[in-house]
Amino acid sequence: MGLRRLVLDVLKPLKDPSIVDVALQLSKVRGVEAVNITVNEVDVETLSLTIVIEGKDIDFEQVKSVLEEVGAAIHSIDQVVAGERLVEVPKR
């Protein structure tokens, strides 16, 4: 079934492209149905972002490629969901 959700901690240069452009580029990746980008921190030169991507059979290599093309780097992969459905973790 492939990847259903990715939650990525990403560092992106403050300069262009905007997070709107990044979201639109990621939404074109095979298998992606939704993209959510949250700015967590703004530094002098970088933005710290949480990027949540959902879909069916998301092409992770293409996601990485798009992020590299816009000058961003994946700092960590914070969540991965794979299979036929999403599994929600109960809140504590």
Buried (B, 14 or more C-beta within 10 A) or exposed (E): EBBBBBBBBBBBEEEEBEBEEBBEBBBEBEBBEEBEBEEEEEEEEBBBBBBBBBBEEBBBEBBBEBBEEBBBEBEEEEEEBBEEEEEEEEEE
